[in-house]
Amino acid sequence: MAFHRKDHFYKQAKEEGLRSRAAYKLEELHKRFQIFPKGGRVLDLGAAPGGWLQIAAEIVGPSGRIVGIDLLPIDPLPYRQITLLQGDLLDETVQKQAMDALEGKAHTVLSDMAPNISGIRVTDCARSYELALIALQIAQKMLLPGGSMVVKIFPGDDIDNFLFATKNLFKKVRTTRPEATRKTSSEVYVIATQFRGTPLVQAPESPQEGDISTDATPEDASSAVAKNTHAPYDPLS
Ligand SMILES: C[S@@+](CC[C@H](N)C(=O)[O-])C[C@H]1O[C@@H](n2cnc3c(N)ncnc32)[C@H](O)[C@@H]1O
């Protein structure tokens, strides 16, 4: 079964001139969650070889603007709305270059970034969490109010912290696994829509009595956020 799924999406991508099977994941996510407006501005973090860029470019159209960045070089794509950059997003200078290249705020921030897999689950999940947090930090700086974010993460112990922080910045946060995801992969996508513009609850300067502990559940955070009485754990602070 896993072979057929892989075979199907791989073949289809080749036939349709798409650079990755991952392109079908983004297409499905847009159909379900409407993450791109026509003419929208998009930042694609971890964009090589460029399947997501192709899908985003088709949806936003020539009046949109897309910046794609990756550690690896990305072969040019025939869309004038796409700008390509190469660099390590763990480096703050590179993060700034990516944000500057968009020349304005974004409607959508995407991150399909994945660490090199070591095979040691805790290590891979921790690295994936680090990359997801960078995407969230960039989204917080770059998104227009009402904007959307899609972030891939390998779910480990830190996923609840990531969801805490995301719920504080977006009105709607969901996790999903698109059809084209390999059965053997544990990855999930966090789909965050309706960016608030400012965090619902600001992180306190220092822990105070009654603050939520780091092992609270996302539901604890949601209800605290709803009551606006406690600050959720904020891994961005
Ligand atoms: C699954 S691939 C992305 C596929 C892409 N969405 C597509 O459709 O073609 C993950 C990418 O994340 C990139 N990546 C991982 N860590 C990164 C980092 N620190 N800075 C920039 N890119 C990174 C990798 O080089 C890799 O190309």
The ligand as a MOL file (V3000), in Angstrom:
LIG
                    3D

  0  0  0     0  0            999 V3000
M  V30 BEGIN CTAB
M  V30 COUNTS 27 29 0 0 0
M  V30 BEGIN ATOM
M  V30 1 C 11.1370 18.5960 2.4580 0
M  V30 2 S 12.2610 19.7210 1.7690 0 CHG=1
M  V30 3 C 11.2270 20.9920 1.1350 0
M  V30 4 C 10.4630 20.5930 -0.0970 0
M  V30 5 C 9.7510 21.7550 -0.7380 0
M  V30 6 N 8.6160 22.1980 0.0600 0
M  V30 7 C 9.2430 21.3860 -2.1120 0
M  V30 8 O 8.0410 21.2390 -2.2850 0
M  V30 9 O 10.0610 21.2590 -3.0200 0 CHG=-1
M  V30 10 C 12.9480 20.4530 3.2070 0
M  V30 11 C 13.9890 21.5090 2.9080 0
M  V30 12 O 14.3170 22.2030 4.1150 0
M  V30 13 C 15.6120 22.7050 3.9380 0
M  V30 14 N 16.1790 23.1470 5.2160 0
M  V30 15 C 16.4070 22.4060 6.3200 0
M  V30 16 N 17.0070 23.1540 7.2680 0
M  V30 17 C 17.1360 24.4030 6.7710 0
M  V30 18 C 17.6980 25.6070 7.2620 0
M  V30 19 N 18.2490 25.6470 8.4920 0
M  V30 20 N 17.6860 26.7050 6.4890 0
M  V30 21 C 17.1470 26.6460 5.2270 0
M  V30 22 N 16.6130 25.5300 4.6990 0
M  V30 23 C 16.6000 24.4190 5.4470 0
M  V30 24 C 16.3490 21.5160 3.3340 0
M  V30 25 O 17.5460 21.9120 2.6910 0
M  V30 26 C 15.3070 20.9390 2.3820 0
M  V30 27 O 15.5270 21.3630 1.0660 0
M  V30 END ATOM
M  V30 BEGIN BOND
M  V30 1 1 1 2
M  V30 2 1 2 3
M  V30 3 1 2 10
M  V30 4 1 3 4
M  V30 5 1 4 5
M  V30 6 1 5 6
M  V30 7 1 5 7
M  V30 8 2 7 8
M  V30 9 1 7 9
M  V30 10 1 10 11
M  V30 11 1 11 12
M  V30 12 1 11 26
M  V30 13 1 12 13
M  V30 14 1 13 14
M  V30 15 1 13 24
M  V30 16 1 14 15
M  V30 17 1 14 23
M  V30 18 2 15 16
M  V30 19 1 16 17
M  V30 20 1 17 18
M  V30 21 2 17 23
M  V30 22 1 18 19
M  V30 23 2 18 20
M  V30 24 1 20 21
M  V30 25 2 21 22
M  V30 26 1 22 23
M  V30 27 1 24 25
M  V30 28 1 24 26
M  V30 29 1 26 27
M  V30 END BOND
M  V30 END CTAB
M  END
